[in-house]
Amino acid sequence: MTVDSNVEKLIKKNILIVDDHPFIIDGYKNAITRYKPDLYEYSFTQGKDCKTGYDIVINPEIPPFDVAFLDISMPVYEEKGIHSGEDLAKLIMEYMPNCKIILLTMYTELLKIKNIIDTINPAGLVIKNDLTFDELLFGFDIILKDEIYYSHSVIKMANQNNNDIDGIDQFDKLILFHISKGTKTKDIPQYIPISLHAIERRKDNLKELFKIEEGSDVDLIREAKNRGIIF
């Protein structure tokens, strides 16, 4: 028996998928395995929340991943300060700097999307409502070619003006964003790397800037939306 010397060995790709919806994980796997099966051999590792994702990433026995698909909104791992797929992405960047990270989200707020791009700069950023079988394969192809892939809604938002206003910086905008989503002020330091005292001071400064010194958080968010700072 002879072996055809022209048969090339398949290129192995280690893929990490972390999402708290098993059917979504299965969908990603089914799509990816159909991408150039004559060229690539895929090995999948999956997690269901921030804790399992954390345990996978720091496990020295698991080889580095080539691509990681991370849902942004997942059950948190409070003990290790992993509150989202963004935190997992930062962990992967530390442990596996060559891994191409794809973040998937239902968020459609301009501020949130721009903050993800600025802080993580992922290889891929996808609004889940944009995602189809063909779109996933298209994005995967672009990322394996060392290019950046944004789904069409992300591109649209990234091209919008950031509505900068004198006296308001990125931390102020993130504070407003989280308050608008119902996050309590005392919990915001989980998402923004500044102290609770600094957040309270910034809220007071924003109210003064908006001329609503005696206003509530509801008034603060209403005025921020009126000025186009958040949507």
Solvent accessible surface area in square Angstrom, and as a share of the most:
residue,aa,sasa,rsa
1,M,236,1.05
2,T,129,0.75
3,V,130,0.75
4,D,82,0.43
5,S,109,0.71
6,N,126,0.65
7,V,108,0.62
8,E,143,0.64
9,K,188,0.80
10,L,73,0.36
11,I,84,0.43
12,K,115,0.49
13,K,37,0.16
14,N,24,0.13
15,I,0,0.00
16,L,1,0.00
17,I,1,0.00
18,V,1,0.00
19,D,2,0.01
20,D,47,0.24
21,H,76,0.34
22,P,95,0.60
23,F,145,0.60
24,I,35,0.18
25,I,5,0.02
26,D,73,0.38
27,G,35,0.33
28,Y,10,0.04
29,K,54,0.23
30,N,80,0.41
31,A,1,0.01
32,I,0,0.00
33,T,57,0.33
34,R,145,0.53
35,Y,20,0.08
36,K,88,0.37
37,P,84,0.53
38,D,124,0.64
39,L,62,0.31
40,Y,30,0.11
41,E,89,0.40
42,Y,34,0.13
43,S,42,0.27
44,F,53,0.22
45,T,39,0.23
46,Q,90,0.40
47,G,5,0.05
48,K,130,0.55
49,D,25,0.13
50,C,0,0.00
51,K,93,0.39
52,T,41,0.24
53,G,0,0.00
54,Y,30,0.12
55,D,58,0.30
56,I,21,0.11
57,V,4,0.02
58,I,58,0.29
59,N,53,0.27
60,P,129,0.81
61,E,154,0.69
62,I,40,0.20
63,P,76,0.48
64,P,92,0.58
65,F,8,0.04
66,D,49,0.26
67,V,1,0.00
68,A,0,0.00
69,F,1,0.00
70,L,0,0.00
71,D,8,0.04
72,I,3,0.02
73,S,66,0.43
74,M,15,0.07
75,P,70,0.44
76,V,73,0.42
77,Y,26,0.10
78,E,103,0.46
79,E,138,0.62
80,K,96,0.41
81,G,35,0.34
82,I,13,0.07
83,H,20,0.09
84,S,18,0.12
85,G,0,0.00
86,E,18,0.08
87,D,33,0.17
88,L,1,0.00
89,A,0,0.00
90,K,100,0.42
91,L,21,0.11
92,I,1,0.00
93,M,84,0.37
94,E,127,0.57
95,Y,109,0.41
96,M,13,0.06
97,P,103,0.65
98,N,141,0.72
99,C,14,0.08
100,K,51,0.22
101,I,9,0.05
102,I,4,0.02
103,L,0,0.00
104,L,1,0.00
105,T,1,0.01
106,M,115,0.51
107,Y,63,0.24
108,T,76,0.44
109,E,28,0.13
110,L,8,0.04
111,L,6,0.03
112,K,14,0.06
113,I,0,0.00
114,K,34,0.14
115,N,14,0.07
116,I,0,0.00
117,I,34,0.17
118,D,103,0.53
119,T,67,0.39
120,I,6,0.03
121,N,98,0.50
122,P,3,0.02
123,A,18,0.14
124,G,0,0.00
125,L,0,0.00
126,V,3,0.02
127,I,2,0.01
128,K,32,0.14
129,N,114,0.58
130,D,15,0.08
131,L,41,0.20
132,T,84,0.49
133,F,97,0.40
134,D,106,0.55
135,E,44,0.20
136,L,12,0.06
137,L,36,0.18
138,F,113,0.47
139,G,3,0.03
140,F,1,0.00
141,D,27,0.14
142,I,28,0.14
143,I,1,0.01
144,L,30,0.15
145,K,116,0.49
146,D,112,0.58
147,E,96,0.43
148,I,94,0.48
149,Y,11,0.04
150,Y,47,0.18
151,S,0,0.00
152,H,119,0.53
153,S,29,0.19
154,V,0,0.00
155,I,83,0.42
156,K,144,0.61
157,M,16,0.07
158,A,34,0.26
159,N,117,0.60
160,Q,70,0.31
161,N,124,0.64
162,N,46,0.24
163,N,56,0.28
164,D,109,0.56
165,I,49,0.25
166,D,136,0.70
167,G,74,0.71
168,I,16,0.08
169,D,64,0.33
170,Q,58,0.26
171,F,66,0.28
172,D,10,0.05
173,K,6,0.02
174,L,13,0.06
175,I,0,0.00
176,L,0,0.00
177,F,4,0.02
178,H,17,0.07
179,I,18,0.09
180,S,37,0.24
181,K,102,0.43
182,G,62,0.60
183,T,31,0.18
184,K,130,0.55
185,T,22,0.13
186,K,131,0.55
187,D,40,0.21
188,I,0,0.00
189,P,46,0.29
190,Q,73,0.32
191,Y,98,0.37
192,I,2,0.01
193,P,118,0.74
194,I,34,0.17
195,S,65,0.42
196,L,73,0.36
197,H,133,0.59
198,A,15,0.12
199,I,0,0.00
200,E,75,0.34
201,R,122,0.44
202,R,53,0.19
203,K,16,0.07
204,D,89,0.46
205,N,82,0.42
206,L,3,0.02
207,K,27,0.11
208,E,105,0.47
209,L,69,0.34
210,F,7,0.03
211,K,165,0.70
212,I,42,0.21
213,E,100,0.45
214,E,171,0.77
215,G,16,0.15
216,S,57,0.37
217,D,49,0.26
218,V,98,0.56
219,D,44,0.23
220,L,0,0.00
221,I,19,0.10
222,R,128,0.47
223,E,42,0.19
224,A,0,0.00
225,K,98,0.41
226,N,109,0.56
227,R,93,0.34
228,G,18,0.17
229,I,7,0.04
230,I,6,0.03
231,F,120,0.50
